[in-house]
Amino acid sequence: DAKTTQPNSMESNEEEPVHLPCNHSTISGTDYIHWYRQLPSQGPEYVIHGLTSNVNNRMASLAIAEDRKSSTLILHRATLRDAAVYYCILKAYKYIFGTGTRLKVLA
Amino acid sequence: NAGVTQTPKFRVLKTGQSMTLLCAQDMNHEYMYWYRQDPGMGLRLIHYSVGEGTTAKGEVPDGYNVSRLKKQNFLLGLESAAPSQTSVYFCASSSPRPWQPQHFGDGTRLSIL
């Protein structure tokens, strides 16, 4: 199973953009890149996914490197409610969650 | 719009007792999963199922058994609970299509004394 590498933690000021990086150098051509986030005391929730092209939705944007060996989740304006653990996952038929990036948002 | 429902939400067991955690989904998903999450850690896959009547081992299957007798239900069993199995357990379901997301339940907090 392809693995991902993320920083353990990051901090951001409220109302500023946040770029959460993820390395996945062993990604295969059929692996989709999924991002989830887990708020305190809740189960993970889907944020966004992509295959090759950059993607936007109401929650975030996903920028995928041309060689697909890395990706970046972009929160355009961080709010206190965005404080969570963010997981970058390569989906085949099962998920392997790493430890994710704990995002702290400062008021 | 229930999605994924886990029962029970909380449970305290004594070492050596057995119990079954129930996961039910109403989205007609083929795939279902059981994860455990220890404090400060990410999720680890215990077992998963790609269809009714099938199960497979994940990363940390020892001490657990599962059954998928009906498409909408996925049961996780602890035959002889140990303190090391104290954790929060999450169930999830998904479509087989790799671009479709997983949907998670709210978790079961299990303490074993």
Interface residues (C-beta under 8 A of the other chain):
Chain A: T30 D31 Y32 H34 Y36 Q42 G43 P44 E45 Y46 H49 L51 V85 Y87 K91 A92 Y93 K94 Y95 I96 F97 G98 T99 G100
Chain B: Y31 Y33 Y35 M41 G42 L43 R44 L45 Y48 V50 G58 E59 F90 A92 P96 P98 W99 P101 Q102 H103 F104 G105 D106 G107
